[in-house]
Amino acid sequence: MLKILMFILLIAIFIFGMTLLRKGLFQLSADSTKKWLTIFTNTPLKGFIIGMIITAIMQSSSAVMVITIGLVAAKLLTFPQTIGIILGSNIGTTFTTELITFNIESYIIPITIIGAILAFIRYKGIQSIGIGLLGISCVFAAMRGFEYLAFAIKETAWVKDMLLTLDGNHFYAILAGIIITAIIQSSTATTGIIMGFLTAGAMDLDTGIAIMLGANIGTCADALLAAIGAGREAKLTAYAHIWLNLLGVAAFYPFINILTQIGIEAASQVDVQLAHVSVIFNVVSSLMVLPFANRFSKLIIRLHDRK
């Protein structure tokens, strides 16, 4: 029981670290973020590029979607402009999953000390960098904790039964990814947890990939919540985000075993394999839809517009 509580604490530390990192980066780029989103999104391709860049900078596709829905609600963006942003943000978020596979364990303490010092400096730019560094140290400390505790937790009877159930059924694994991500409000945190179990040998790679696919659907919960009480086009944006991710997962579901083989060929470390597969899934699924972005927006209007 104590190990489970410690694992939950590590999840909280990971999310807290992501929040600090996002806050630091957002303070450095808040004004330009909204400016880029409102000016450089007049075509799906431009929106795609801007969505990808801003998400990579802010380290959160959910944050970009919440901002985008806010801009749509304020009538600074139209619904069709958001399709490219959504597709780009799905790719930009994979930068974070690649980042957390880096081995910087020996630098965590120095990064924490430097970040703490910079965070107390009054100059906003330096303070933001300090907050970001503190966030990075929390994220990587939690990742190491996930790996350590996964070795012990995997021997717990109910955890072992759950993992066996997920290893035997990709559909259940996708559902688990959706539920976990909807609860903890972070697909990156879900992926980080799965990387810990994979590294500990508690889970097969194909199961981890299925959970990662589910996490891409679960992350839509933020956009759906942000659209509650908003206007018509803001709700359409949230629906589009859900449909794009649902269709992407449905398209790749039959090929999970092929993705597993690609991951194994792409890297030797299992956590890096999962990160690379995440990149492949998001890049391919987004590029498949991009040429049809305008048609897709019309389809969403036809399905969900209640005027």
C-alpha positions as CSV (number, residue, x, y, z in Angstrom):
1,M,0.0,0.0,0.0
2,L,2.8,2.4,0.9
3,K,4.4,1.8,-2.5
4,I,1.2,2.6,-4.3
5,L,0.9,5.8,-2.3
6,M,4.5,6.7,-3.2
7,F,3.6,6.0,-6.9
8,I,0.7,8.4,-6.7
9,L,2.9,11.0,-5.1
10,L,5.4,10.6,-7.9
11,I,2.5,11.2,-10.4
12,A,1.7,14.4,-8.5
13,I,5.4,15.4,-8.7
14,F,5.5,14.7,-12.4
15,I,2.4,16.8,-13.1
16,F,3.7,19.5,-10.8
17,G,6.9,19.5,-12.7
18,M,5.1,19.7,-16.1
19,T,3.1,22.6,-14.7
20,L,6.2,24.5,-13.6
21,L,7.9,23.8,-16.9
22,R,4.8,25.0,-18.8
23,K,4.5,28.1,-16.6
24,G,8.1,29.1,-17.2
25,L,7.9,28.6,-20.9
26,F,4.5,30.3,-21.2
27,Q,5.8,33.4,-19.3
28,L,8.6,33.6,-21.8
29,S,6.3,33.3,-24.8
30,A,2.7,34.2,-23.7
31,D,2.3,37.3,-25.8
32,S,3.9,35.9,-28.9
33,T,1.9,32.6,-28.5
34,K,-1.5,34.4,-28.9
35,K,-0.1,36.6,-31.6
36,W,1.2,33.7,-33.7
37,L,-2.1,31.8,-33.2
38,T,-4.3,34.7,-34.3
39,I,-2.1,36.0,-37.2
40,F,-0.4,33.0,-38.8
41,T,-3.3,30.5,-39.1
42,N,-5.1,31.7,-42.2
43,T,-4.3,28.4,-44.0
44,P,-4.3,24.8,-42.5
45,L,-0.6,24.4,-43.3
46,K,0.3,27.6,-41.5
47,G,-1.8,26.6,-38.5
48,F,-0.2,23.2,-38.6
49,I,3.3,24.6,-38.4
50,I,2.4,27.2,-35.7
51,G,0.5,24.6,-33.6
52,M,3.5,22.2,-33.8
53,I,6.1,24.9,-32.8
54,I,4.0,26.4,-30.0
55,T,3.2,23.0,-28.5
56,A,6.9,22.1,-28.6
57,I,7.7,25.3,-26.8
58,M,4.9,25.1,-24.2
59,Q,5.3,21.4,-23.7
60,S,1.6,20.8,-23.6
61,S,-0.9,20.1,-26.4
62,S,-3.7,20.5,-23.8
63,A,-2.5,24.0,-22.9
64,V,-2.4,25.0,-26.6
65,M,-5.9,23.6,-27.1
66,V,-7.3,25.5,-24.1
67,I,-5.7,28.7,-25.5
68,T,-7.0,28.0,-29.0
69,I,-10.6,27.4,-27.7
70,G,-10.3,30.6,-25.7
71,L,-9.3,32.5,-28.8
72,V,-12.2,31.0,-30.8
73,A,-14.6,31.9,-28.0
74,A,-13.3,35.5,-28.1
75,K,-13.8,35.4,-31.9
76,L,-10.1,36.0,-32.6
77,L,-10.0,32.6,-34.5
78,T,-12.6,30.8,-36.5
79,F,-13.3,27.1,-36.2
80,P,-11.8,26.1,-39.6
81,Q,-8.5,27.8,-38.6
82,T,-8.1,25.5,-35.6
83,I,-7.9,22.2,-37.6
84,G,-4.3,22.9,-38.6
85,I,-3.4,23.9,-35.0
86,I,-4.9,20.7,-33.6
87,L,-2.9,18.6,-36.1
88,G,0.3,20.5,-35.4
89,S,-0.2,20.3,-31.6
90,N,-0.5,16.5,-31.8
91,I,3.0,16.4,-33.3
92,G,4.5,19.1,-31.1
93,T,3.6,17.2,-27.9
94,T,5.8,14.3,-29.0
95,F,8.8,16.5,-28.3
96,T,8.1,16.1,-24.6
97,T,7.9,12.3,-24.8
98,E,11.3,12.3,-26.5
99,L,12.7,14.7,-23.9
100,I,11.8,12.5,-20.9
101,T,13.8,9.6,-22.3
102,F,17.0,11.5,-21.9
103,N,19.3,10.3,-19.1
104,I,20.1,13.3,-17.0
105,E,19.9,11.7,-13.6
106,S,23.3,12.9,-12.5
107,Y,22.3,16.5,-13.4
108,I,19.0,16.6,-11.5
109,I,20.4,18.1,-8.3
110,P,22.5,20.9,-10.1
111,I,19.5,21.7,-12.3
112,T,17.3,22.0,-9.2
113,I,19.8,24.3,-7.4
114,I,20.3,26.6,-10.4
115,G,16.5,26.7,-11.0
116,A,15.8,27.6,-7.4
117,I,18.4,30.4,-7.5
118,L,17.1,31.8,-10.8
119,A,13.4,31.5,-9.6
120,F,14.1,34.1,-6.8
121,I,15.6,36.7,-9.2
122,R,13.1,39.4,-9.8
123,Y,13.8,39.9,-13.5
124,K,10.9,38.1,-15.2
125,G,12.8,36.4,-18.0
126,I,15.4,34.9,-15.7
127,Q,12.7,33.9,-13.1
128,S,10.8,32.1,-15.9
129,I,13.9,30.1,-16.8
130,G,14.4,29.2,-13.2
131,I,10.8,28.0,-12.9
132,G,11.3,25.9,-16.1
133,L,14.4,24.3,-14.7
134,L,12.7,23.4,-11.5
135,G,9.9,21.8,-13.6
136,I,12.5,19.8,-15.5
137,S,14.1,18.5,-12.4
138,C,10.7,17.4,-10.9
139,V,9.8,15.6,-14.2
140,F,13.1,13.7,-14.4
141,A,13.1,12.9,-10.7
142,A,9.6,11.5,-11.0
143,M,10.6,9.4,-14.1
144,R,13.5,7.8,-12.1
145,G,11.0,7.1,-9.3
146,F,8.5,5.5,-11.7
147,E,11.2,3.1,-12.9
148,Y,12.3,2.3,-9.3
149,L,8.8,1.7,-7.9
150,A,7.6,-0.2,-11.0
151,F,10.0,-3.0,-10.2
152,A,8.3,-3.4,-6.7
153,I,4.7,-2.6,-7.7
154,K,4.7,-5.1,-10.6
155,E,4.9,-8.0,-8.0
156,T,1.7,-6.8,-6.2
157,A,-1.0,-9.3,-6.8
158,W,-3.7,-7.0,-8.2
159,V,-1.2,-5.0,-10.3
160,K,0.1,-8.2,-11.7
161,D,-3.4,-9.4,-12.6
162,M,-4.2,-6.0,-14.2
163,L,-1.0,-6.0,-16.3
164,L,-1.7,-9.5,-17.4
165,T,-5.1,-8.5,-18.5
166,L,-3.8,-5.5,-20.4
167,D,-1.0,-7.5,-22.0
168,G,-3.6,-9.9,-23.4
169,N,-5.9,-7.3,-24.9
170,H,-5.0,-4.1,-26.9
171,F,-8.5,-2.8,-26.7
172,Y,-8.5,-2.9,-22.9
173,A,-5.1,-1.2,-22.9
174,I,-6.4,1.6,-25.0
175,L,-9.3,2.1,-22.6
176,A,-6.9,2.2,-19.7
177,G,-4.9,4.9,-21.5
178,I,-8.1,6.9,-22.1
179,I,-9.2,6.6,-18.4
180,I,-5.8,7.3,-16.8
181,T,-5.2,10.3,-19.0
182,A,-8.7,11.8,-18.5
183,I,-8.1,11.4,-14.7
184,I,-4.6,12.9,-14.4
185,Q,-5.1,15.4,-17.3
186,S,-1.8,14.7,-19.0
187,S,-1.0,12.3,-21.8
188,T,2.7,13.0,-21.1
189,A,2.4,11.8,-17.5
190,T,0.6,8.7,-18.7
191,T,3.4,8.0,-21.2
192,G,6.0,8.6,-18.4
193,I,4.3,6.1,-16.1
194,I,4.2,3.5,-18.9
195,M,7.9,4.1,-19.7
196,G,8.6,3.2,-16.0
197,F,6.7,-0.1,-16.3
198,L,8.3,-0.9,-19.6
199,T,11.8,-0.2,-18.3
200,A,11.0,-2.4,-15.3
201,G,10.0,-5.3,-17.6
202,A,6.5,-5.2,-16.2
203,M,4.7,-4.6,-19.5
204,D,5.2,-5.6,-23.2
205,L,5.9,-2.9,-25.7
206,D,2.8,-3.5,-27.7
207,T,0.7,-2.9,-24.6
208,G,2.5,0.3,-23.8
209,I,1.9,1.4,-27.4
210,A,-1.9,0.7,-27.0
211,I,-2.0,2.7,-23.8
212,M,-0.2,5.5,-25.5
213,L,-2.8,5.5,-28.2
214,G,-5.5,5.7,-25.6
215,A,-3.7,8.6,-23.9
216,N,-4.1,10.5,-27.2
217,I,-7.9,10.2,-26.8
218,G,-7.9,10.9,-23.1
219,T,-6.1,14.2,-23.5
220,C,-9.1,15.5,-25.4
221,A,-10.9,15.8,-22.0
222,D,-9.2,19.2,-21.4
223,A,-10.5,20.7,-24.6
224,L,-14.0,19.4,-23.9
225,L,-14.0,20.9,-20.4
226,A,-12.6,24.2,-21.8
227,A,-15.5,24.3,-24.3
228,I,-18.2,24.0,-21.7
229,G,-20.2,27.2,-21.7
230,A,-18.3,28.6,-24.7
231,G,-19.8,29.5,-28.0
232,R,-20.7,27.4,-31.0
233,E,-17.3,27.4,-32.7
234,A,-15.4,26.7,-29.5
235,K,-17.4,23.6,-29.0
236,L,-16.8,22.6,-32.6
237,T,-13.1,22.9,-32.0
238,A,-13.3,20.5,-29.0
239,Y,-15.4,18.0,-31.1
240,A,-12.8,18.2,-33.9
241,H,-10.0,17.5,-31.5
242,I,-11.8,14.4,-30.2
243,W,-12.7,13.1,-33.7
244,L,-9.2,13.6,-35.1
245,N,-7.6,11.6,-32.3
246,L,-10.3,8.9,-32.3
247,L,-9.9,8.4,-36.0
248,G,-6.1,8.4,-35.8
249,V,-6.2,5.7,-33.0
250,A,-8.8,3.7,-35.0
251,A,-6.6,3.8,-38.1
252,F,-3.5,2.5,-36.2
253,Y,-5.3,0.0,-34.0
254,P,-4.9,-2.9,-36.4
255,F,-1.2,-2.2,-36.8
256,I,-0.1,-2.1,-33.2
257,N,2.1,-5.2,-33.7
258,I,3.7,-3.6,-36.8
259,L,4.4,-0.4,-34.7
260,T,6.0,-2.6,-32.1
261,Q,8.4,-4.1,-34.6
262,I,9.2,-0.6,-35.9
263,G,9.9,0.6,-32.4
264,I,12.2,-2.4,-31.7
265,E,14.1,-1.6,-34.9
266,A,14.3,2.1,-34.1
267,A,16.0,2.0,-30.7
268,S,17.5,-0.4,-28.2
269,Q,15.9,1.1,-25.0
270,V,12.3,0.3,-24.5
271,D,11.3,3.7,-23.3
272,V,12.9,5.3,-26.4
273,Q,11.1,2.8,-28.5
274,L,7.7,4.0,-27.1
275,A,8.7,7.6,-27.6
276,H,9.7,7.0,-31.3
277,V,6.4,5.1,-32.0
278,S,4.5,8.0,-30.4
279,V,6.2,10.4,-32.9
280,I,5.4,8.1,-35.8
281,F,1.8,7.7,-34.9
282,N,1.2,11.5,-34.4
283,V,3.2,12.6,-37.5
284,V,1.6,10.1,-39.9
285,S,-2.0,10.5,-38.6
286,S,-1.7,14.3,-38.7
287,L,-0.2,14.4,-42.2
288,M,-2.9,12.1,-43.5
289,V,-5.6,14.6,-42.5
290,L,-3.8,17.9,-43.2
291,P,-4.6,17.9,-47.0
292,F,-8.3,17.5,-46.2
293,A,-8.4,19.9,-43.3
294,N,-11.1,22.2,-44.8
295,R,-13.3,19.3,-45.8
296,F,-12.9,17.8,-42.3
297,S,-14.0,21.1,-40.7
298,K,-17.1,21.1,-42.9
299,L,-17.8,17.5,-41.8
300,I,-17.6,18.4,-38.1
301,I,-20.0,21.3,-38.7
302,R,-22.4,19.0,-40.5
303,L,-22.2,16.4,-37.6
304,H,-22.3,18.8,-34.6
305,D,-23.7,22.2,-35.6
306,R,-27.1,22.7,-34.0
307,K,-28.0,26.1,-35.5
